[in-house]
């Protein structure tokens, strides 16, 4: 879904990451994203709402 809406998937958390979609056991990726302080952390429902908003614009 992310790629279909212009997103790019990354294998790890870094300063190049804008959004991280997390589930219940996000683990070390969530910890690293919080430490960076520049990554927007989204739940699955927040991600789906963002996608729906993006699709309604197009």
SULJOFEN-V977458 format. One record per helix or strand. SS is the DSSP state (@ for helix, = for strand). FROM is the first residue (numbers start at 1). TO is the last residue. If there is no record, write none. Layout:
ss | from | to
SS | FROM | TO
SS | FROM | TO
This chain:
ss | from | to
@ | 3 | 5
= | 19 | 22
@ | 28 | 36
= | 40 | 43
@ | 44 | 57
